[in-house]
């Protein structure tokens, strides 16, 4: 699920029989940057659990074989955490070494630890990093596991959402989700100030991996973090009411309005707490965020979601929940996918989005507020993955795109789809045995 995996072209399907060793070898070669033929083949429904387990175990073994020096270390006690580091690709950021702490609090739950990614603020990076460790040790959220990185470089590279850091987050997700001591449905991101901006953007970009997000003392223009994407996760944004720097209080208010409107339409989906703390400036009480987030558990297979496919540092995700984009409908405009699944009927509305800025800051040039216009996407190509939590795999499934039926058939089950979905998401909860190719 690193950058190179997310950008892989669709792999050819092969009819040959597969074994655990063959699938492991396939994954090893893929992780090493090669493009072998997918060894998956069809199987009956009664073999689904067996096939899913085999593919996931092969994926985990492949990481140990292909990347033995790149795995997360065993976690320290957070009270005695020792620094580790990752080297980020030189092509994405020069001389980018990311130090991090990886530590736990409390006794490991049977399902694995909740994992928190904490992003620090934009002061001197060494001091901010140590403050993050100090805070994490004291938050009332045990049992928990923390990944606490230090920004690799300051100056213009002091942004948690840049491509080099996207590489780090995808490496973190890929490595964490193959670990038995991490609960894959309880991953959270939060941060303070610059980390608040970063965690709000990451929440919208990676919401399908998250149970919750908690930016603090921040506030992003919604163009940078579309509110629609954070349905199905717990979202908390706390900012001082007097925190006027870079319009943080105004932008927090805009986020509150957007999520309040979405919650009115979908009250069970948009669960949020966005507050301006009266009488407070940039420094607020940070302790309420992680205990609140722990109330939320990810739903990895929502039957209704909205995804605005937006760019972050010029880069797009290639998938979201059970949808994998093979060709974006427009090379410039963003795309909005609105997907509903009900009684083996999957209805998808695909629209291109044009933004118009309606309020721009005259001093810094920050685009603060926008209007969006939508038009049906005239063409596109995506893969719709399916599993037993979304549809009845014994019955035909009807798929419509923009009101037109594109498929009506009983889904064929294949290890090839399980393998493709592992490459797309690297997620133990999203090994999909069926898929529908949609091109229009």
ABEGO torsion letter per residue (X at the ends): XBAAAAABBBBBBBABBBBAAAAAAAAAAAAAGBBBBBABBBBBAAAAAAAAAAAAAAAAAAAAAABAAABBBBBBBAAABBBBBBBBBAAABBGBBBBBBBBBBEBBBAAEBBBBBBBBBABBAAAAAAAAAAAAAABBAOBBBBBBBBBABBEAABBAABAAAAAAAAAAAAAAAABAABBAABBBBBBBEAAAAAAAAAAAAAAAABABBBBBGBEBBAAABBAAAABGBBBBBBBBAABABGGAAAAAAAAAAAAAAAAAABAAABBBBBBBBBGBBABBBAAAAAAAAAABBBBABBABBBBBBBBBGGBBBABBEABBBABBABAABBBBBBBBBBGGBBBBBBBBBBBBBABBBAAAGBBABBBBBBBBBABEBBBBBBBAAABBAABBBBBBBGGBBABBBBBBBBAAAAAAAAAAAGBAABBBABBBBBBX
